[in-house]
Amino acid sequence: MKTTAKILIVDDDPGNADYVTRILSNFETESYTEPLKALTAFKSGKYDLIISDQKMPELTGTNLIKACKEHSKDFFSIIISAYTDSNDLIDAVNSNSIYKYIIKPFTPDILLQHVHRAYESLCLLREKNKLEQKLHEDNIRLNAENRRLKESDNEFGTDRLAGDSIELLAVREKIETYANSDSSVLITGETGTGKELVAQAIHELSMRSTKPFIKINCTTLSQSLIESELFGHEKGAFTGAGKYKKGFFELADGGSIFLDEIGDLSLEVQPKLLRILQFGTFYPVGGREEKYTDVRIIAATNTNLENSVKNGKFRDDLFHRLNILRLRIPPLRNIKSDIPVIFRKLFRKEYYGFEDISLDQEAINLLINYPFPGNVRELETYIHRIQLINGSDKKITAAIIKQVLEPVPENPDHSYSTDMFENISLKSGIENMEKEQIIKGLED
């Protein structure tokens, strides 16, 4: 049975050419006694190996190989020679122009051994080149994708925050200052003010920016699995634990972890988080070997943790460990002058091609005088509604704004979230607006 290797045999002595051909009968071979004809055949065909005599009248074996390499380098060559002191042969060996040379006389086993090795090496080289080519193509594709993403979203650090009010300038300054520290940060603010955005900006401006940034919402973690999610578990630690699993703290080693809604972390888990803050160590569920992690913790809450401490719902020592650096994000109603800027930024981010949207003055007045109890998250909801109503029209009028804004309760409690608005009907015939769009706007 023939192999896939195709071999070109060149020897000016017909007897020697026939001898080599018979040895390699299990390969696909072509033999030539004239080197120039062999060169012509090489240029018009596809060969894996060339086996050539060295001393021939038209071309030496090494010169034949050089001529073939000018056409293609995708082959290996073996030179057969009775002379080991040939300068051409020595140069070819030193420059790796040939794979191997065999000294006459030789046995069939020697030739077969070198042919098999040469072909295996060629296949490995081809596979390596193929992988490198794919990697090169992937890099080109990824670089193009990165350029596209940078063009659509080149925000980094505090660039993610829109507005230039005194309050937001103070937030930016604290972000840049806290990024230079490795201490834990407690971010406070009402629901929907952008606490995750601030946490990400701190991480991106820190020395940990090249390491993972893992976001965890303590409210959404199942109480039965929260320890496993945070600290990992050993194989067999509980039913269904078929193998060892790394937790978030191990995965985030060297980077930062953002614990959103930290006030909802159960009292059972709080001591383990405290241990990480104090010593950087933890035990996976079911594990006896203490593990170390180098993680910066950035926590956020929309509740008063001091009251939670007084009520016994949050550990006093954990609170003080988290509260080393503190940053409060103002609600939208306290930075009214920034609302139009934030509105435009969110619109550009959500909808490609809306970089040049316009708001008339009456529309701006409506926005800055609305209390936005759900803050930026609520504003995002209204942007989705506006786009659904307005379509491709980039001019946003007061009439459109009036259609989407929810009625304001007489005595609004600004501690509630926009969830209470989810089922309130919209004005002017938008009651049947797609629920998925509204839910998307209300999500973190």
N, C-alpha and C positions, 0 to 999 in steps of 0.2 A: 504493500500500500504506500503510495507516494505521499510525502509530506507537502506542506504548503510552500516550502522554500523553493525558489527558482534559482538555479546556479549556472553561471557562465564559465565554461572551462576553456582556457587558452593555452596551447602548447604547439610550437612549430614542429614537434615530432609527433606524427600521427599515432605511433605506437603508445607514447606516453599519454596523449590525449584520450585514447581509447581505454587505457589502463585506469585512469582517473574516473572516466565515465562509468566503467563497470563497477568500480568500488562504490560509486554514489548512485547505484541503480535505483535505490528507493527514493531518490529525489528527482525533481523535474530539472533536467539538464540540457544544455546546448553546448556543443564543443566546436572550436575553431582552431585551425592551424595557422591562420594569418591574423596577427594582432589588429591590423587596420579594419579588416572585415568584422572582427569581434567588437571593435569600437563602434562601428556603424550599427551593429546589432544592438549594442547596449543603448545607444541613443534612441533607437526606435522601440525598445522594449522596456520591461520592468523586471529587474533582477535583484535578488536579495544578497547573493554572494558572488564574488569573482574569484576563481582559483586559477592562477596564471603562473607559467614558468617565468623565470627571471630573464635568462639570456635567450633572446630571440632576435632575428635579423632586422625586422622592421621597427619594432619598439621593444624596449625592455619591459619587463613586467611592472616595475615601479612607474615608468613613464606612461604605460597604459592606464594604470590606476589613476595617475594625476590627470590624464586626459578625460577619464570617465568622471572624476570628481568635479571637473569644470561643468559637466552637464547635470550631475546629480550627486549628492552626498549621502543619499539614503541607501547605502549598501555597506557591507564589510568585505574585506579582501584577504586572501591568503596567497602568499608567494611561495613557490617551490623553487629551490635553487640548490645547486651543488657547490656554490661559492658563498661563503659567509663573510668574505672580506670586501665585497662590493661596496663602494662608497654610496652608490644610490640606495642600496638595500639598507645600509647602516643609517643613512639620513631618513629613510622612510620609517624605519623602526623607531628612531628617536623622536620623530615628529608625529607619531601615531597615525601615519597615513595608511598603514596596513594593520590588520588585526593580528596576524601571525605569519611567521615564515617557517617553512618546513624544509629540512635539509635532506637532499637525496643521498642515498636511497631511503625510502620510508615504507613502513608496513601499512596495510589497509586500515588496521585498528587506529593507528596514529592519525591518519587523515580523517577518518570518521569522527574520532574524538574531537579534533579541532573544528571540524565543520559543524558538529552539533553545538559546541560551545559558542562558536561565532554566531550561529543563527539565534541561539537563545539570548545572547548579548544584544544582538540587533533588535530582537523583539522587545527586550526590556528598554532599550534606548528609544525605540519608536513609541512605546507606551509612555515613557517619561516625557518625550517631546509632545505627545498628544495631550497629556495632562497639563503641561506648561502652556500649551496653546489655549487650552480651555480656560486655564487660570487667567491668561492674558486677556482673553475675550470677556471673561467674567469681570475682570478689573475694569475694562473699558466700559462695560455695561453698568457696573456699579458706580464708576466715576460719573458717567452720564446721568445716572439716577440721582447721585448726590448733588450734581450741579442743578438738576431740575428741582430737587427739594430745597436747595439753598435759594434758588430763585423764587420759589413759592413761599418758603418759610425760613428766612435767614436769621430768625430771632435766637438770641443766646443770652443767658443771664438776665439782667434787668431790662434788656430789650423786650422781653415778653410782657412787661408792664406798660400800659398806656396811661398817659396823663402827666401833667406837670404841676399839679396843685402842691401846696406846701406839705400836705399830709402824705402824698405819694412820693414826693422827693425825700421825705424823711424815711419812708419805707425802703426806697432804693439805697439810701445811705447805709441803713442798718444791714441790708442784704450784703452789700459789698464789705462791710466791716466784719460781719459774722462769718462770711466765707473764708476769711483768713484765720479763723479759729477752728479748733477741732471739738469744741464743747457742744453739748446738746443744746438744741434750740426748741423753745415752745412758741408756736405761732397761734395766736388767738384771733377771733373775729367771727362775725355772724356767718350763718350758712350761705354759701355761694359767693363769698368775697374773693376767692382765689388763693386759698391757703396752699393748695398743692402747687400752684404756679410759683409761689414765693419759695417753697421748699426746693423745687427743681432749680430755680435760679441760684439759690445758695449752693447747691451741689455743683452746678455747672461752673461756678466761679471759684470753687475750692480746689485744693490740691488733689482731691479725690475724683475729679471730673472724668477721668478715663476709666474709672471703676464703676461697678453697677450702682444704679439708683433704683431701689425697689420700693414701690408704693403699696401700702397695706391699709385697708379700711377696717378698723377694729370692729365696726358694727356689722359688717357683712361676713366676718369669719364665724363659722359654726363653732359654738362653744364646745362641742364634743371633739372637734378636730383642731382647735386653735393652737394647742401646744405642739401638735405634730406639724402644722403649717409653719409655725414660727421657728421651732427648734429641731424639726426633723424627727425621725424615729428609726429604731433598729428593726431588723427583720424579726417578725414574730412578736413585736411589742403589743399588738392587738390583732383582733380578727381582721383579715384583709391586708395586713402588713407583710406582703410577700417578699420584700427586699428592703435594703436600707434606702432611706430617702433623706436628702438634704433639705433642711428647713431654710426659710428666708434669711435668717441671720448668717448661716453658713454660706449661702449663695451670694450674699452681699459683702463678703469679706473684702476689706480694702475700700469699700464704697460707703454709701449712705442708705439708711432706711427711713422712709417717711411713714410714720404711724398716724394716720388720720383718725379723728374721733377717738383720741386716746382715753377720754373719759369713760368710754364704754368697755374698756379692757377689764376683764373679770378680776376679782380680788385674788383668785387662785393663781392667775398667771402673773400678776404684778410683781411678786417677789423674784420670779425668774428674770423678768425684764430688769429689775433693780440689780440683780447679780451681773448682768451683762454691762450695765452702766458703771458698776463699781470695779469689776475685775475683768470684764471682757470674756467671761467664760459661761458655758451652759452645758446641760446634759440633754442629749436627744431622748425622746420618750422611749423608755425601756432600756436605756443605755447606762453603763456604769463608768464609762470613760469620759472624763471632762474634756470638752472641746473649747478651743479659743477662736474668737473672731474679732477682727479689727473693723468695727462699724461705727459710723457716726449716726446718732439718732436725732432725727428732726420730727417732733410731734406737733399735732395740731388739735385744737378743740374749739367748739362753738359754745361750750358750757363753761360755767365758773368752777374751775377745779378747786379753788380755795373752799368753796361751799361743799364740794364733794368730799374734801378732806375733813371738814367739820362734821359732815354727816356720816363719816365712816365708810364711804363708798370708794375712796381713793387713798392710798397710803401716803402719809405725810413725807416719809423719806424719799419715796419715788418722785413725788411732786417736786421736791427741792432739787433732785438730780436732773429732772427734765427742765426745770425752770432756770437754768444757769444763764442762758441768753433768752430774751423774750422779745417778741415782735408782734404788735397788734396791727391788723389790717383794718382800715376804716371802712364802714359801710358806704354804699353808693350815695346815700342821701347826705353824707357829710363831705362829699367831694363832687358836688353838682357840676362844677365847671369842667370836670374831666369826663362827664357822661357822654357828650357828643364825640369826643376823641375815642373813648372806649367803644362806643357804638360802631364807629367806622372801622376800627381795627378788627372787631369781632366779625363784622360783615365781610371784610376782605378775607379773613381767615376761613370762614365757612363757605364762601361762594366765590369761586374763581371767576374773574372778569368783572368783579364789582369794586375795583380799586378806586373808581372815581364816582362813587355814589354821592348824591347831593341831598341835603336836608334844608328845607326852608326854615326861616326863623321861628315861625309858629310851631313847627314840628320840634325844633330844638327846645323851645319853651315848655312844651308838653313833657318832653323827656326829663328835663332838669327839675321840673316841679313834681314829678311822680316819685313817691317814696321808695319804690323798689324794695319791699320787705325781703324778697329773695335775692337781692343784690345782682351780681354779674350773671349768675345762673338764670335768674328770671329774665334779665335783659337778653340773654341768648335765646330763650324761649320766644320772646317777642320778635327777634330777628328772623327766626325760622317762620313764624307766622307771616311776617311782612313779605318775605320772599315768596311764600306760597300764594299770597294775594296779589303781589305786585309783578310777579313773573320776572321778565327781563328788564323791566323799567327801572332805571337807576335813580330816578327822581322820586324821593320819598316825601310825601306831603303830610301836613297835619291831619288830613282826613284819614290817611292810612294808619297813622299812629293811633288815632282815636279808635279805630276799629279793633286794634289788637290789645290795647291796654285793658287790664282787668279793673273792675270797680274797686275803689279803695274803701275798706271798712272805715266807719266813722272814727273809731278809736283803735287804730292799727297797733298790734303787738309785734314789734319788729323782731322778736325772737323766733317767730315761726318761719317755716320754709315755704317755698313755692308749691310744695306738694298739695296744699289745701286748695290751690287754684286749678288743679288738673281737670276737674269735672265741671267748672263754671263755664256756661255757654259764652261764646264769643258774639260780639255785636255784628250787625249788618250782614247776616247770611253766611257766616263761616263756622256755623255750629258743627258741620260735618267734616271739618278739617281732619286730616289723617292723624289718628291718635299716635301712631309710631313717631311722627315728626315731633309732636309735643313731648312725648316721653323722652326722646333723644335729647331734646333741649333741656329737660329737667335733670338729666343724669349728671353725675360728676364726670 
